[in-house]
Amino acid sequence: MDTQQISLGPHTRVDLDRQGIWQGDQFLALSARAYQILRCLIRHPNHVLPESHLLQAGWPGELRTASDLFTRIYHLRQDLGPDPHHPQFLVTRRAAGYLLDVDPACVATWPPGLSSASA
């Protein structure tokens, strides 16, 4: 069965149907909250999203703190690349939020309407 996948780079793909990440031929399932945060970032590639926006995506209707988000972002960074302290795709913009840093050529291959950049 084929699944819908999008490329973030040469060796990293997000599997939208299985809600996980492929690093080469290794699949990593994401928690529901981590996946929702990543999907929110995918909808707005290369744009800084404020913490409040990502908190709402990961915990809709719940009161959470920036610390909760920081922990999820750290774990997503571990899943997206070899060194979460030097993130490859998930970038912090101090006092502004987070962004998914993706080559526009990769975004151009995503299905229409998946992100604000491809709409």
Number of C-alpha atoms within 10 A of each C-alpha: 2 5 9 13 19 20 20 24 15 9 12 21 20 24 18 14 10 14 19 21 25 19 18 10 10 8 16 16 15 17 12 13 16 22 21 20 21 24 20 20 23 24 17 18 23 20 16 17 19 14 17 14 15 22 22 16 19 23 17 13 9 9 8 14 11 12 9 12 20 14 12 19 21 15 14 22 20 16 20 23 17 12 11 17 10 12 17 18 21 22 17 16 12 7 8 11 16 21 22 22 19 17 14 13 11 13 21 13 11 18 13 12 10 15 18 12 17 16 9
